[in-house]
């Protein structure tokens, strides 16, 4: 009996050890699934929505995409709605299945204050404290504005920080973000930094190029430390700033100029694609961030897209 009891203890210890190894193997380096993929050189695909309902949050959390971003530049600045949406995207079944707290879909948002306007840091602070994993900054025209955007997402750094610059301006009180991310305050502070400036960071700063000045400065903007991606919408703002129709060759030339700058500085480049063929084309060209629609995504996947 003693021998059997000892073997049972040994077997229990072995099973516990094996379970620990399996859990360690499934634990992600990044809680942000978008950063996990971009760091591996893979593209990301997502949707935009202005519907902040809990039903939409649940639908997005279980969609076969990498991110969803809430469009608040042209819609209401609804922080209560953002809070409900972030909580609504918590999917306990997915957490149990994966064995870690990484969501399948990252939550980003875009806000009304222009990146060229000083004083918008309070919006970023409140949004991040509600649990966002990324912020999309519209109308970035200069590297100085891009730096200010990055700073608004960073905490002031410790003296021992490996990545002290640019100095952060975000106030330290993450509040609901701890609940949404599923981590302690200490772990959140460790993870809540911008990638790829901090390779272990789980926040991403995405800047939009929407003007002739931004296009002129795109190389310097792409080279700004802390910028994780450059993003283009459907080209409406850019075409208006260039003074040409949206479907003119100058707009496509501008797109390609921005893509070239991204590739030169190893920064993800994002664009809107509204058909399956357009998704395939942009991925072939080297775009790493695609904003699309459910119908276009179905078309692309039906044609063999992965």
Secondary structure, 3 states (H helix, E strand, C coil): CHHHHHHHHHHHHHHHHHHHHHHHHHCCCCCCHHHHHHHCCCCEEEEEECCCCHHHHHHHHCCCCCEEEEEECCCCCCHHHHHHHHHHCCCHHHHHHHCCCCCCCEEEEEECCCCCCCCCHHHHHHHHHCCCCEEEECCCCCHHHHHHHHHHHCECCCCCCCCCCCCCCECCCCCHHHHHHCCCHHHHHHHCCECCCCCCCCEEEEEECCCHHHHHCHHHHHCCCCEEEEECCCCHHHHHHHCCCCCCHHHHHHHHHHHHHHHHCCCEEEEECCCHHHHHHHHHHCCCEEECCHHHHHHHHHCCCC
